[in-house]
């Protein structure tokens, strides 16, 4: 259980579809802890998906509670196994960044409210939540990683919606 190195674009594993987790075992618990350690160590990070650390499984973590954008509206630390979005509504454009694309940010349109179903990584129980605002955006961003997508794939306009990052915070 440790901070893991983040794969950087254009690493080929970032573009692969992750496989569903069949069994919640000790290896998955270790993976989740590694994801949490990596997320909390990352500057400004609010989420990490298993493919970003080279593991092709449908596991991601999100915690926007320490972010100024999500501190007032969140579910705390979410450790999601086999997450799926079952409904979405609303749309907004938000600037996104990613530890796998550290030199750029981009304007991405996302749903402003989503309902997500997933397995809780500790109990194995199915859980369903309604996430809104910044938390919804963060979950969608991490779930894109599970489908082999980066925010670069969703930038509204490469010519006007992609920005070189001045400093990673």
Secondary structure per residue as TSV (DSSP state, phi and psi in degrees):
chain	resnum	aa	ss	phi	psi
A	1	X	-	360.0	110.5
A	2	X	-	-164.0	167.0
A	3	X	-	-67.3	129.1
A	4	X	-	-106.5	150.8
A	5	X	-	-68.0	142.0
A	6	X	-	-90.8	129.2
A	7	X	-	-68.6	140.8
A	8	X	-	-108.9	143.8
A	9	X	T	-58.3	132.7
A	10	X	T	-103.5	35.6
A	11	X	-	-51.7	130.7
A	12	X	G	-63.6	-27.0
A	13	X	G	-66.3	-24.0
A	14	X	G	-69.7	-16.5
A	15	X	G	-103.4	7.4
A	16	X	S	-99.2	145.4
A	17	X	-	-71.4	130.8
A	18	X	-	-80.5	151.9
A	19	X	B	-91.0	145.3
A	20	X	-	-62.5	148.7
A	21	X	-	-80.8	127.3
A	22	X	-	-88.1	-37.8
A	23	X	-	-136.9	131.5
A	24	X	-	-85.1	99.6
A	25	X	-	-122.2	-171.8
A	26	X	H	-60.1	-34.6
A	27	X	H	-64.3	-37.4
A	28	X	H	-70.2	-39.8
A	29	X	H	-62.4	-39.4
A	30	X	H	-65.9	-42.6
A	31	X	H	-59.0	-45.8
A	32	X	H	-61.4	-42.8
A	33	X	H	-64.5	-39.9
A	34	X	H	-61.4	-41.3
A	35	X	H	-63.6	-43.6
A	36	X	H	-62.6	-46.5
A	37	X	H	-59.3	-42.1
A	38	X	H	-67.6	-42.8
A	39	X	H	-61.9	-49.4
A	40	X	H	-69.2	-22.7
A	41	X	H	-82.3	-21.6
A	42	X	S	-74.9	138.8
A	43	X	T	-65.7	113.7
A	44	X	T	72.7	10.0
A	45	X	-	-72.2	137.3
A	46	X	-	-120.7	6.4
A	47	X	E	-176.4	156.6
A	48	X	E	-150.2	141.7
A	49	X	E	-112.7	149.5
A	50	X	G	-52.4	-41.3
A	51	X	G	-58.6	-26.6
A	52	X	G	-68.1	-19.3
A	53	X	G	-110.7	18.5
A	54	X	T	86.2	16.1
A	55	X	-	-112.8	118.6
A	56	X	-	-86.1	51.7
A	57	X	B	-121.4	154.1
A	58	X	S	-83.2	75.0
A	59	X	E	-137.5	133.6
A	60	X	E	-150.4	159.9
A	61	X	E	-127.4	145.7
A	62	X	E	-142.6	137.5
A	63	X	-	-153.4	104.1
A	64	X	-	-98.4	5.6
A	65	X	T	-66.1	-20.7
A	66	X	T	-98.2	1.2
A	67	X	S	-92.4	142.4
A	68	X	T	-63.6	-24.0
A	69	X	T	-80.6	-25.3
A	70	X	T	-122.1	0.8
A	71	X	T	-63.1	-26.4
A	72	X	T	-96.7	-3.8
A	73	X	S	-148.7	89.0
A	74	X	-	-160.1	168.0
A	75	X	-	-103.9	14.1
A	76	X	S	74.5	-149.8
A	77	X	-	-76.4	120.4
A	78	X	E	-111.1	121.5
A	79	X	E	-114.8	102.5
A	80	X	E	-110.5	127.3
A	81	X	E	-111.8	130.7
A	82	X	E	52.3	49.8
A	83	X	E	-71.1	149.0
A	84	X	E	-143.9	138.8
A	85	X	E	-85.1	122.7
A	86	X	E	-103.0	-16.3
A	87	X	E	-157.5	155.8
A	88	X	E	-148.6	149.3
A	89	X	E	-152.3	162.6
A	90	X	-	69.8	162.8
A	91	X	-	-147.1	142.4
A	92	X	E	-152.7	152.6
A	93	X	E	-99.3	130.8
A	94	X	E	-137.0	148.8
A	95	X	E	-78.9	128.2
A	96	X	E	-121.3	151.0
A	97	X	E	-131.9	172.9
A	98	X	E	-156.5	139.4
A	99	X	T	-65.5	-23.2
A	100	X	T	-81.7	-11.7
A	101	X	E	-131.8	67.9
A	102	X	E	-68.5	-17.9
A	103	X	E	-93.8	-2.9
A	104	X	E	-137.0	156.5
A	105	X	E	-128.3	165.4
A	106	X	E	-156.2	154.9
A	107	X	E	-84.1	121.1
A	108	X	E	-128.0	136.7
A	109	X	E	-91.2	129.1
A	110	X	E	-137.1	161.9
A	111	X	-	-67.4	144.8
A	112	X	S	-92.5	-13.5
A	113	X	E	-142.3	130.9
A	114	X	E	-135.2	151.5
A	115	X	E	-110.0	125.6
A	116	X	E	-120.5	134.2
A	117	X	E	-113.8	134.8
A	118	X	E	-157.3	169.1
A	119	X	E	-92.0	132.3
A	120	X	E	-68.0	129.0
A	121	X	T	-67.9	-24.7
A	122	X	T	-86.9	-45.0
A	123	X	T	-96.9	-20.8
A	124	X	-	78.4	0.1
A	125	X	-	-76.3	142.9
A	126	X	E	-72.7	139.2
A	127	X	E	-134.0	146.9
A	128	X	E	-132.2	130.6
A	129	X	E	-131.9	155.8
A	130	X	E	-107.4	118.5
A	131	X	E	-111.6	142.8
A	132	X	E	-130.3	166.2
A	133	X	H	57.5	-136.8
A	134	X	H	-61.6	-37.7
A	135	X	H	-62.9	-41.9
A	136	X	H	-60.3	-42.6
A	137	X	H	-63.3	-45.5
A	138	X	H	-62.1	-41.5
A	139	X	H	-63.9	-45.4
A	140	X	H	-61.2	-40.2
A	141	X	H	-60.2	-48.8
A	142	X	H	-67.8	-37.5
A	143	X	H	-67.6	-30.3
A	144	X	H	-58.0	-40.0
A	145	X	H	-57.9	-34.0
A	146	X	H	-69.8	-20.8
A	147	X	T	-101.8	10.8
A	148	X	T	76.3	24.8
A	149	X	-	-113.7	146.2
A	150	X	-	-114.6	162.6
A	151	X	G	-59.0	-25.9
A	152	X	G	-58.3	-31.9
A	153	X	G	-72.6	-16.0
A	154	X	T	-114.6	-0.9
A	155	X	B	-57.0	131.7
A	156	X	S	-61.4	-40.7
A	157	X	-	-149.0	119.2
A	158	X	T	-61.8	-34.4
A	159	X	T	-77.6	-32.1
A	160	X	T	-118.9	-9.0
A	161	X	S	-115.9	9.0
A	162	X	E	-117.2	132.6
A	163	X	E	-132.0	137.1
A	164	X	E	-72.3	131.0
A	165	X	-	-76.7	131.1
A	166	X	S	-77.6	-40.7
A	167	X	S	-154.2	131.9
A	168	X	-	-78.9	121.8
A	169	X	-	-115.4	360.0
